[in-house]
């Protein structure tokens, strides 16, 4: 294996998935509590494919034998699939699971504790390929389920196209019924950051997209929420970046109003 085979995850088709659910701490409940959020999958609900672990070339294998290199370094790095990356992880009192629901796949957190804690969770994963120019329509990981995508045009960017503005769409979160009447509004902050592989693209085509879901919910069951997607292509071009969008300003503006009330 050479240096490229062992490059860092960030130098590949790389995603960071962050989940924050607040307003749970301090609630006392009975029974099993379940929270579910969107999971990284394509618009059709398909999970990413990780890169295939590479076997050494004949000459590399020969050198490994001569140098008596440990077995774990004779093959290329191994990358987790979606089940390995997401399923059955523990964070505080919560255990994660991949759920197949009426809305499609979702990512769940379950606990039997009577006194709840907020959820803070993150995972990184590597895919064999995804498209940053039109991630919604070209099978890239996005926050799924996805419904009712906004009308969004594209603009020409060199030999490709990219979004002219930030598309939005409907998705879902789920809160179990034992949280009916909870004192606090439950806030969701779900983020997915995805960059393409800089070793495969010229500098002008290197970049990323960010998928964001911000929502405040005071109901239970499946609740429809709005998600948004922004792009940074190439790196440093923030014309369609999310943090200045009305979507973000509305969410954090409303939070400030609630704190002041």
N, C-alpha and C positions, 0 to 999 in steps of 0.2 A: 504494500500500500504506500502511496506517496502523500505529500503534504496536502494536496487538494482533497484526497479521500478523507483526511482527518481534519479538514477545516471546521471551524466552529458552526454551531447550528444557525447563528445569525447570518452566516455567509451562504445559506441555502434558501430553499423555499420554506420560509420560517414563519410560524404564527405564535402569538402570545394571546392567551385567552384569560381574561380577568373577570371575576364575578364578585360583586359586593352587594349584599342585601342587609340593609339597616332598618331599625325600628322593631326588630325581633327581641333584642335584649330586654330582660325584665318581665316579659310576658310569661305568665304561669298558665299552663295548659294541662289537659289530660289526654291520654292516648298518644298515637303516633302523629308527629308533625311532618308534613311534606311540603317542600318548596321546589318548584320546577321553573327552569329558565330556558331560553333558547340555547341550542347546542351548535357548534360549528359543523355545517354540512352544506352541500350544494342546494340550489333552489329546488331540486327534485328530491332532496332528502338523502343524498348519498354521502357517506363519509369519505374523508381523504384517503389516498393510498400513500403509505410511507415509501421512501426509497428502498430498493432491494439491497440487502447486504452483499457486498462484493467479495468474491473469492480472489486470492492472489494470482497474478500471472505465474507462469512456470518459472521464470527467472527469479521473481520475488520469492516464490516458495522455496527455491533452492537456497537463496540467501538466508531465509528464515532458518533453514536446517543447519546451514554452516554456522550461523550466529547463535543457534540454539534459542531463538526468540520465543517467549511465552506464547501459548496457544491463543490467548485472547487478543493478541496483537497481529495475528496472521491473517485475519479477515478484516474487512472494512467495518466501520461502526454500524451498530444495530439501531434501528429507529422503531419506536412503538407505533402500533396501529391505534385506531380510535378507542377500541375497547381497553387496551392496555393503558392508554394515556388518561382515560376518564373514569372508567368503572371501578367501584369499590375502593375509593380513596377516603381517608379519614381526615377531617379538619375540625378540631375541637370536639364537640359532641355530635357532629354531623357525619354521616356516611353517604357517599355519592353513589348514584346509579344512573344508567342510561335507560330512559323510559320510552316505550312505544305507545303513544297516546292517540286519541282521536284527531289531534292536531298534527300528528307526525312525531318524529323523535324529539325528545326534550331531555334536558339534563337535570337530574333530581338530587335533592338533599333530604335525608331522612334522619329523624331522631326520636327516641322514646323518652327523652328527658322532660321533666315537668317545668323546668325553668329554662327558657330559651336563651341562646346567644346569637348575635349577628353572624352573618356568613361572610368570610373573606377567603377567596380561593383563586389560585392561578395555576395554569399549566402552559407549557411550551410544547409545540410539536413541529415536526418537519414533514412536508409532503414531497412527493416525487416531482410534482409540477402543479402550478395554478396560474391563472391569468389575472394580472392586476389592472388591465385596461378595461375590461368589462366583466368584473367578477360575478355579477348577478346572473348574467345570461350564459357564461362560459364555464360553469361547473366548479367555480372556486368555493372554498369554505366561506360561508357567511353565517350570521346568526339566524338559525332556522328554528321554527317554521317561518315561512314568508308568504304573505298574501298582499294583494292590491298594491303592487309596486306603482309609485307615482310616474306620471308621464315624464320622461327624461330624455333629452336629446344628447347626442354625442358631437364632439368637435374633432376635427382632424389634428393629430399630433404626429408629425413626421410620417412614418410608414404605418402608423396605427391610429386608432381613435381612443378618446377617453371621455368621461362624462363632462358635460358642460356645466353642471351644477350637482348638488348633492341629492341623490335619489333617497326617497323614504319609502317605507312599506309597513304593513301591519304584521305583528307577531304576537306571541302570547307568553304570559307568566301564569303560574299556578300557585295558589295558597290553600292549604287544607282547611276544612271547615272548623277544626278545633280552634282556629284563630278568629272566628266570628266574634265581633265585639271587642277586638283588641284595642287597647288604649292608643297606640301609636299608628300613624300611617306608615306603611312599609315601603321603603324606597329601594329601587333596583338600579344598579349601575353595572352594566355588562358591556365589556369591550373586547373586540377582536382586532388585533393588529397583524397584518400580513405583508411581508416583503418578498420580492422575487430574488432569485439567485444572482448575485452580482458577478459570479464567474461565468454566467451564460449570456449576459446582456451587456451591450455597450453602455457607457456612463449615462447617455441621454435617455435610456430606457429603464434605468434602475429606479425603483421607487417602492411605494407601498400603498395599501388602502387601510382605512380604519372603519370598522363597523361598530356602532354605538347604540345602546339602548338605555335610556334614562326614563324612569317612570316612578310615580308615587301612587300607591294602590291602597284603598281602604276596604276592599271587598275580599271575597274568597272564591274558590273555584278557578276556572280559566278566565283570565282577564285579558282583553285585547289591548295591546300597547303599540306604540310607534317606535320604529328603529330608523336609523339614518346611516348613510355610507359616504365617506369622503376619500379623496385620493391625494397623494403627493407624488406627482410624476412630472419631472424627475425629482430626486431628493432636493429639498430646498424650495420647491415651488408650492407655496401654501395657498394658492388662489381658491382651492376647493377644500380647504382644511376645515375641520368640524368645530373647533373650539370658539370660533367667532360666529358660528351659525345661529340663526334665530332659535333653532331647536334647543341648543345648549343654553342660550341666554334665557329662554323661557323657563327652563327647568330650574336653573340656579337662581333666577330672579324670583320665582315662586318660593323657593326655599328661604330666601332672605325675607320675603314678605311674611312667611309663616313664623320665622323666628322673631320678627318684630311685633307680631300680633299678640 
